[in-house]
Amino acid sequence: QVQLVESGGGLVQPGGSLRLSCAASGSIFRINVMGWYRQVPGKQRELVARIIYPGRTNYGDSVKGRFTISRDNSENAVNLQMNSLKPEDTAVYYCHALILSGGDESQYWGQGTQVTVSS
């Protein structure tokens, strides 16, 4: 079984920065995709950023140029550096991964971490 453990998040003023981290543990052969989605009440979960094996990145249009995702292969982890934060970035952020284990690819979600951008 695989677990995703998130850290970071919290309250920050507009224009500030936060860093989210997500680490995968368990039976992992290869992490095919790992990244972050976010969701606000009443709206669909949306892509923030992801890394696709071996290293291509995708970003949601609203965060391009402000957020940067990076991977720590030694720790099976990803980091999301969020700069120039705006109130509209307020959401619950979920770590997401597609992991290859035992010949099968499975989808995993973290428990979510709250990011609030407010003065």
N, C-alpha and C positions, 0 to 999 in steps of 0.2 A: 504494500500500500504506500501511497505517496501523500505527503502533506506539504502544503504551502504555508509558510509563516511570514506574515507581513510585519513591518515596523515603520515608524515614522508617522507623518500626519500630524494634525493638530490645528491650532488657530494661528493665523498670520495676517498681517495688515496688507492691504493692496500694494503691489509693487515688491513685496517680499519674496522670499524663497523658502522652499521646503524640499526635503529629500525623503523619498519612500524607498524601502528595500523589501525584497521578497526572496526567501530562500526555500528551495525544494529539498526535501529529504525523503529517504525511503529507497525502494527498489527502482533505480533509474538507469536505463541503458543510454538514452540520449534525450535531451530536451529539444524537441522540434520547434516549438514556439513558446515564448514566455513574454509576458508583458502585463499591461494594466488597462482596465476598463473603469469607467465611472458611471454613477447613476444618481439622479436626483428624483425625489418623489414625483410620480406621475409621468415620468419619461422613461424611454428605453435605455438600457445600458449601452454606452457608446465606447468605442475604441479610443484610448488615449495614446498608447504607444506599445509597440511590440518588437521583439527581435525574432527573426525567422532563421533557423539553422541554415548555413553556418554563421550568418552575421548580418543579413539584410534587415533594415529597420523600416517600420511603417509608423506614421504619426497621424493622429486626427487633425483635420484642417485647423481647428481652433487652437491647437497648441504648438503648431509648427513654428520654429524659431524661438520658442520660449522654454520648451521641455526637452530634455535629453535622456534617452534610455541607454544604459550600458550593461554589459554582462560580465559577471565574475565567474568564469568557467570552473575555477578551482573550488568554488563554493556552491555551484549550481544555483546561482542567485542573479537577480537583476536589480539595478538601481534606477530610480527615476528622479532626476534633478529637475525641479520645477522652479523656474525663475519668472520674474515679472508677473506674479500671480494677480488674478483679477477676481472680483466677487463672483463672476460667472463660473469660475473654476471650483466653487464650493460644491462638494458632492461626496458620496461614499466611493472610495477608490478600491477596486478589487483586483488582486493579482490573479492572473490566468495562465495556465500552461497546458500544452499538449505534449505528453511525455510518452516516449517509447520504452516499454518494459516487457520482457518476456515475449517479444514479437508482436505485441499489440500496442496501439496508440490509444491513450485515454486522456480525457479532459479533466482538469482540476481547477477549482476556484479557492481562493483564500477567503477568510471570514469578513474581510472588508475593513477599511480604516477611514475615519472621517477627516476630511480636509475642509476647513472653513476659512474663507478669505473675507475679512471684515475689519472695518476700522472701529 
